């Protein structure tokens, strides 16, 4: 019977955990619909993500032919990899069903919407998934209105807490 290896206290991500979140997307865009997509990664990229080295704040998804790609996302270099390490900002293919891709393509062309990544995470099976949002850009007055509503809700919660 094989002995179990002891954990050496490495702080890498396991289980269903968030790797990176695009918090500005909900401020800059009105999210109409969300869907989960797989992402094609290299081995060194997955290992780097387990150590939490990713940024999707400036990333976006784009249609190229019949396929969907994630552009401008940053995955940090895996320090223990050899010369076969990955490029930091490369196109990464997103994995979706054909019906989902066709629906996204119709939304983009007809309604003037865009696809933004909202969250990158490991699912329960340890696979890297990307939560995509079908979004419409907000105008400046919409952003101000959203900020006013958030401020009012915060003040209201503070008043209720102090009162009772």
N, C-alpha and C positions, 0 to 999 in steps of 0.2 A: 504494500500500500504506500502510495507516494505521500510525502509530507507536504503540508500546506506551507506556502511561502509567507513569511511575515511581511506586513506592510511597513515600509521604512519611513512612514510619515510624509510621503509625497502628497502635495496638495493639488491633485489633478481631479478633473470633474468626472464623476460617474453617475449613472442613473439619469432621471429626467431633470436636467438642469439647464438654466439659461446660460448661453455663452456670451451673446451680445444682443443689445436691444437698441433700436433706433427710436429714441424718445422724441426727437424733433419731427418725425414723420407725422405724428398725430397732431402736432401744432401747425405744421405747414400744409397739411392735406386733410381733406374730409374723406375718411375711409368709408367706402361704400360696401365692399365685400372683402372677406379674407379667405385664404386657402393655404393649405400646407403643401410644400413641395420638398422633394428630396434634392440633394445637391451632389454632383460628382466631384470628389476630392481625391487628392493623392495621399499616400500614407503619411508623409511628413506633415501635411496640412491637418489631418485628423489628430495626430499626436500633439501638434501645436495648439489645436483647439481644446484638447483635454487639459492643457495647462493654462487656458484662458486668454490666448493671444489673438484677439480678433476685434475688428471695428467695421460696422456696417452703416455708420452715420451718413456717409456720403455715397452709399451704394444705390444702384437702381437696376431694374431688370429691363431687358430689351429683347425684342423679337429679331432674330436673324434667320430668314427663311422660314422654316416650319418649326424652329426650335427657340427656346427661351434661355437666355444667358443672364447671369448676374455679373454686372460690371462694377468696377471701382471699389470692390470690397477688399479690405486689408486683412490678411492672415499672417501673423508674425512668423518669422523664420524659426524653424525647429533647431535649436542649438546642437543637438546630438546627431543630427543628420550629416551625412558626408556630402560630397560634391553633387549628389542627386537631389539636393534641396529644391523646393518649389519657388516660383516667382511670387513676390509679395502681393502684387495686384495683377492678377490674370483673369481672363474670362473663365467663368465656371458655369458649366451646363446645369440647368435646373431640370429635374425629372418630374414630369406631369403626364397625366393621361391625355390622349389626343383630343378628347372632347373638352377637357379643361383648357388646353392650349387654344383651341378654336374659339371658345367662349371669350377668353382673354383677348384674343386678337380682334374679335368683333367689338368688344368694349372699347379698346384702344382706338380703333379706326373710326367708329361711329360717334362715340360720346366724348372724345377728346380726353380720355382718362389716361392715367399712367400707373405703372406697377412699382410699388416701393416695398423693400423688405422691412418688416416690422420687428422680427425677432429671430435669432438663430439659437437653436437649442438641441440637446440630445434627447431623443425620445426614450421610452422605457426599455427599448431593445438596444440602446446604445448607438443608434443611427443619428447622423446629423440631419436636422430638418430646418427648413426656413419657412417662417410664416410670412406670406406675401399679402399685401393689401392692394386692392384695386381702388385707386384714389383719384379725387378731383382736387386740383389746387385751390387753396383758399386765397381770397383777396385780403388786403390789409385790414379792411373794416371787419371782416369775419374773424381775423386773428384777435383784433381788439375786443370784439364781443365775447369771444371765448375766454380771454383773459379776465374780463369783467365778471363773467359768470363764475369762474374759478375763485376769484377774490371774494365775491359775495358768498359763495358756499363756505369758504374758509372762515369768513367773519361770522356767518350764521352759526357754524359749528362751535366757534369760540364763545359766542354769546350764550348758546344753549348749555355749554359746559360750565361757564361761570355762573349761570343762573341757578342751575340745579345741582 
